[in-house]
Amino acid sequence: MLFDLLYKFPFLNIVFMKKLTFLLSILTIIMSASCTTQEKADLVIINGKVLTIDSENPSAEAIAVKGENIIAVGTGKSISAYIDEGKTEVIDAGGKLIIPGFNDAHVHFGPLDPDYIELRYTTDPSVITEKVKAQIAKSKPGELIQGGHWEHEMFTDKKWPTKELIDKVSPDNPVLLSRADGHSILVNSYVLERSGITKETPDPFGGEIQRDPATGEPTGILKETAQNLIKTGEAKITRSAEEDSTRTWKGYLLAMKEARELGVTSLQNAGAADFEAYEKLQKEGQLTSRIDIGKPLTGDTTILLKYREIEKRYPKEENWIRFGYLKAFSDGSMGSGTALMFEPFDDNPTTSGLAMWNYDDLEKMVLTADKMGFQIGIHAIGDKANNWVLNIYEKTVELHGKRDSRHRIEHSQTLRQSDIPRFSQLGVIPSMQPTHCISDKRFCEKRIGSERSKGAYAWRSLIDAGSMLAFGTDYQVEPLNPMEGLYAAVTRKDRLGEKGDGWFPEQKLAMEEAIKYYTLGSAYAQFMEDRKGMIKEGYLADIVIVDKDLLTIPKSEIMKTKVDYTIMGGKVVYASGR
Ligand SMILES: [Zn+2]
């Protein structure tokens, strides 16, 4: 119609075209102006030393975040454009190190006991007196007072604590305070009396009642099997169901607090946990770490179908509470001499450990669950246990074809040299805990000798063979603090910083690598490497700012490093100064 008109009246055509050109040019100016309008961020972090773990863009100074996501990573100048004055929250990192949030690939997470006296990292023993006093003030006479995680080597005087430290403040209550390793305990005189432990009591087999060298009196420290002598004579506390659930809720809040203060923004629970409890935490705005929750491995298809229903409710695409992997045990532990080995133990040649399942039953379960598409994670400590699980995973590929299954071996602790390359060949993830190495190395060599120990915690060999490690802690077996894991990975020395080069130093990692496996590696193990584990545009804004430069400080400073900020899903969930 319009073109008909223009055709009939050429004059009109020229005038119209001129007007149209003019209008179009104005429109173009308006359009281009709106296109260059800078996108604004909700949160900007400036002035940092950003270790991105992104190999294409390894370092940066600043980060822009919008909603849950990182929208830009770059120089201070480029990111300052994202600041909307008065609206964008700006964190000045003051030149400090910024890394992706820690992702603990193996935890046993759950509610803490709100009355437990936490003594980890105590350096001044008088703090113990104060904390026990405060807890007793809230308790009834006769009620059991429990706490622990103290480590006398961290005390300024490095002396074992004694009952005198707590007796004055606890005349009417039994007090039990465990050492960090759980192998010794400090008790008060109230407990010694009720247990009938005196100067005359002989040391039990495999245990020691520590005694004052001058008087011979028990000091209050009971080691190993001497702990079995304890009778607390505690008054039983009865609680209503409501009181119990309040305590559990408080316990969850405490556990969440611990995780965010340590910069752990993702948790992968090894095995089952209460999905609904975490949903409640999320609804109430208290879920400050993402969590994967699994189920025990089974070959029963009815149960597996039920798991599938749960998985639909907590899908892999979700970022907060997700269905994880199916867990089973193939053997025991090195500490208790139950790891399944090819050859007998050096310190006990009558045994080569214990299998938790016979091979065929374990294989059957794995094959059934693999066929239904589940991810599987099996605990394996001994070299034979690891070999078995690798064989079984190999069978899944033979029978069901190669898929991106990312089956895991939890701990992957002692490996035969010939099994090391099989992890990457089969796409099996070694899910490992660096602190186990520095806690267990004391007895590992005694149990299995130095030749077999070469394949223990063999991080470097696995990486060289092409594996992507996933790092974690096995909390609460070990502390949740990632700084201990980083320290262990780069030193392979005990926590006191013993002399020398570390235990099998050729397996040590560089700090950047240790951080990578604690972030991107763990994300890969849960199929999340395209959303988590790097500080990169489009990734979830799970970010940690630490108070020391882990990349340059002396090794002795690593475990003293603290978190300044924890950001999860774009929100500041912990700030040390606030
Ligand atoms: Zn575990």
Residues whose N, C-alpha, C, O or C-beta is under 5 A from the ligand:
A	BS01	ZN	A270 D474
